[in-house]
Amino acid sequence: MPAVAALTEGRAALGALRRALPRGSARVVACRSFDQVRQVVARRLFDAIVISPRLASPSALSALAEEFPAIPIICYAAFRPDDGELLHACAAGLGVPIAVEGVDDAVIGAIVAAASATALRRRAMADAPRLLRLKSELQRQVWEMVLVAGHAPLRTEMLAKKLRMSREHLSREFAMEAAPNLKRVIDLARVATAAQLLQNPGISSATAARMLGFASSSHLGTAARRVAGVTTTGLGALGPRGVLGAFVKGRTRSRV
């Protein structure tokens, strides 16, 4: 599951963030320095970065945003009355959400969730049910399950067990009325997540493959060609929405 990297000025802000995030959602990884933030987001799957702008210069934050543009940054600190210039740098210069410690503590979790990479990917894939011709309640329910699990390996058997039906029955029901093959849709969700990760110059294809549970970067490349008709080097340019668009153009079927 994706995590949230946090660099805050004290334990109070860190505790507020942890309490505000929904139970069972992304866990918070506390960082001790700005350099550690850069190091961890380059190695592990993160949904967002929560940081006090007083612990990093505007230029450093700008460089971080350029290196990892698909991992949203949220500025969270106990801003003082004389922090107008700092607030302006965050809001106007970086264009990132701002939360005030001691004021927004109860809603910082909602702010992070709304700005997260997962939320961005969901918005990019919002047209998927229509484009994939998912009409029944079961089809749409399964799509939501697949989309949520797009960061991890998922098998049809796992979905069938959760829905208390056989693998064969689930596969047949999902593919009704010209909807795509379920195995292909599972591939679509993972490749779309990979495409989002590869929009970050600081994340290599090998690292993205490891983060998402692919056996290797070549394994990810095979999935990318099967789903979107591109190599891993082309995934970042497509992004999740582009992967969906490529997928619906004749790449929706596979052996069950």
C-alpha positions in Angstrom: 0.0 0.0 0.0 1.3 3.5 -0.8 2.6 5.5 2.1 2.8 9.2 3.0 6.3 10.7 3.6 6.2 13.3 6.4 8.8 15.9 7.5 7.2 18.0 10.2 8.6 20.4 12.8 7.5 18.4 15.8 5.6 15.3 17.0 2.4 17.1 17.4 2.0 17.7 13.7 3.1 14.1 12.9 0.6 12.8 15.4 -2.2 14.9 14.0 -1.4 13.6 10.5 -1.5 10.0 11.6 -4.8 10.4 13.5 -6.5 12.2 10.6 -5.7 9.7 7.9 -8.5 7.1 7.6 -7.8 3.8 9.4 -6.3 1.2 7.1 -5.2 3.8 4.5 -1.7 4.9 3.7 0.7 4.8 6.7 2.9 7.7 7.6 6.7 7.4 7.2 8.4 10.0 9.4 11.5 11.5 7.9 14.2 13.3 9.9 15.6 15.5 7.1 14.8 16.8 3.6 17.5 14.6 2.1 15.8 11.5 3.7 12.5 12.5 2.0 14.2 12.5 -1.4 15.8 9.2 -0.6 12.7 7.3 0.5 10.4 8.5 -2.2 12.9 7.3 -4.8 12.8 3.8 -3.3 9.3 3.1 -2.1 5.7 3.7 -3.2 4.4 7.0 -1.8 1.1 8.6 -2.3 2.0 12.1 -1.0 4.7 14.2 0.7 3.7 16.2 3.7 6.4 18.7 4.6 6.9 21.9 6.6 8.3 24.5 4.2 10.5 25.9 7.1 12.5 22.7 6.9 13.4 23.1 3.2 14.0 26.1 1.1 11.6 27.1 -1.7 14.3 26.1 -4.3 14.7 22.7 -2.6 11.0 22.1 -2.7 10.8 23.2 -6.3 13.6 20.7 -7.2 11.7 18.0 -5.3 8.5 18.7 -7.3 10.5 18.6 -10.5 12.1 15.3 -9.7 8.8 13.7 -8.4 6.0 15.7 -10.1 3.5 12.8 -9.8 3.9 12.6 -6.0 1.9 15.6 -4.6 3.4 17.8 -2.0 1.3 19.3 0.9 2.8 22.1 3.0 1.8 21.6 6.7 3.2 23.8 9.4 2.3 26.2 12.3 2.6 29.3 10.1 3.3 32.6 11.9 1.9 36.1 11.1 5.2 37.0 9.4 5.2 33.9 7.1 3.5 35.7 4.3 6.4 35.4 1.9 6.8 31.7 2.8 3.1 31.1 2.2 3.2 32.9 -1.1 6.2 30.8 -2.2 4.2 27.6 -1.5 0.9 28.7 -2.9 2.0 30.8 -5.9 5.4 29.4 -6.6 4.8 25.7 -6.1 1.0 25.6 -6.4 0.7 23.1 -3.6 -2.1 22.7 -0.9 -1.4 24.4 2.4 -2.6 23.2 5.8 -2.0 25.1 9.0 -1.0 23.1 12.1 -3.3 23.8 15.0 -6.1 24.9 12.6 -6.4 22.2 10.0 -5.4 19.2 12.2 -8.8 17.6 12.0 -8.9 17.8 8.2 -5.2 17.3 7.2 -6.0 13.6 6.4 -8.8 14.7 4.0 -6.5 17.3 2.4 -3.8 14.6 1.8 -6.3 12.1 0.5 -7.8 14.6 -2.0 -4.4 15.6 -3.3 -2.8 12.2 -3.3 -1.4 10.3 -6.2 -4.2 7.7 -5.8 -6.8 10.4 -6.1 -5.1 11.9 -9.1 -5.0 8.5 -10.8 -8.7 7.9 -10.0 -9.6 11.2 -11.6 -7.5 10.4 -14.6 -9.4 7.0 -14.9 -12.8 8.4 -14.2 -14.1 7.6 -17.7 -13.0 4.0 -17.4 -16.4 2.4 -16.6 -18.0 4.1 -19.7 -15.1 3.4 -22.0 -14.8 -0.2 -20.8 -18.6 -0.7 -21.1 -19.0 -1.7 -17.5 -22.7 -1.5 -17.0 -23.7 -4.0 -14.3 -23.3 -3.4 -10.6 -20.9 -6.3 -10.3 -18.7 -5.0 -13.2 -18.4 -1.6 -11.6 -17.8 -3.1 -8.1 -15.0 -5.2 -9.5 -13.5 -2.3 -11.3 -13.3 -0.3 -8.1 -11.6 -3.2 -6.4 -9.1 -3.5 -9.2 -8.4 0.2 -9.3 -7.8 0.3 -5.5 -5.4 -2.6 -5.8 -3.6 -1.2 -8.9 -0.3 -0.9 -6.9 0.0 -4.6 -6.2 -0.2 -8.0 -7.9 -3.9 -9.1 -8.1 -5.3 -12.4 -9.4 -8.8 -13.2 -10.5 -9.0 -15.9 -7.8 -8.4 -13.3 -5.1 -11.3 -11.2 -6.4 -13.5 -14.2 -6.7 -12.8 -15.2 -3.1 -13.7 -11.8 -1.8 -17.0 -11.8 -3.8 -17.7 -15.4 -2.8 -18.0 -16.8 -6.3 -16.0 -19.1 -8.5 -13.2 -17.7 -10.7 -14.9 -18.9 -13.8 -18.3 -17.3 -12.9 -16.6 -14.0 -12.1 -14.7 -14.0 -15.3 -17.9 -14.7 -17.3 -20.0 -12.1 -15.5 -17.3 -9.4 -15.8 -16.9 -9.9 -19.6 -20.7 -9.7 -20.3 -22.0 -7.4 -23.0 -18.6 -6.7 -24.7 -16.8 -5.6 -21.6 -13.1 -6.4 -21.5 -11.5 -9.5 -20.2 -11.0 -9.3 -16.4 -7.3 -10.3 -16.6 -6.7 -7.5 -19.1 -8.4 -5.0 -16.8 -6.2 -6.0 -13.9 -3.2 -5.5 -16.2 -4.6 -2.1 -17.2 -4.8 -0.9 -13.5 -1.2 -1.9 -12.8 0.2 -0.5 -16.0 -1.7 2.8 -15.4 -0.1 3.0 -12.0 3.3 2.3 -13.5 2.7 5.1 -16.0 2.0 7.5 -13.2 5.1 6.4 -11.3 7.2 6.9 -14.5 6.1 10.5 -14.8 8.6 11.0 -12.0 12.1 11.6 -13.4 13.5 10.4 -10.1 12.0 6.9 -10.4 13.5 4.4 -12.9 11.6 1.7 -14.7 13.4 -0.9 -12.6 12.4 0.8 -9.4 8.8 1.2 -10.6 8.6 -2.5 -11.5 9.9 -3.4 -8.0 7.4 -1.0 -6.3 4.5 -2.6 -8.1 5.5 -6.2 -7.7 6.7 -7.0 -11.3 9.4 -9.6 -11.5 11.6 -7.2 -13.5 11.6 -4.1 -15.6 11.3 -6.3 -18.7 8.2 -8.0 -17.1 6.8 -4.5 -16.7 7.7 -3.7 -20.3 5.9 -6.8 -21.5 2.7 -5.7 -19.7 3.1 -2.2 -21.1 3.3 -3.5 -24.6 0.3 -5.8 -24.1 -1.9 -3.1 -22.5 -0.8 0.1 -24.2 1.4 -0.8 -27.1 4.4 1.0 -25.8 7.7 0.2 -24.0 8.4 1.3 -20.4 10.1 4.4 -21.8 6.8 5.5 -23.3 4.6 4.9 -20.3 5.5 8.2 -18.5 4.5 10.3 -21.5 1.1 8.5 -21.7 0.2 8.7 -18.0 -2.8 6.8 -16.6 -5.3 8.5 -18.9 -3.2 7.8 -22.0 -2.8 4.2 -21.0 -6.6 3.9 -20.7 -7.1 5.5 -24.1 -4.5 3.1 -25.7 -6.1 0.1 -24.0 -9.6 0.6 -25.3 -8.3 0.6 -28.9 -8.3 -3.1 -29.4 -6.3 -4.4 -26.4 -9.1 -5.5 -24.1 -9.1 -9.2 -24.7 -6.9 -12.1 -23.4 -7.1 -15.7 -22.6 -9.2 -16.2 -19.4 
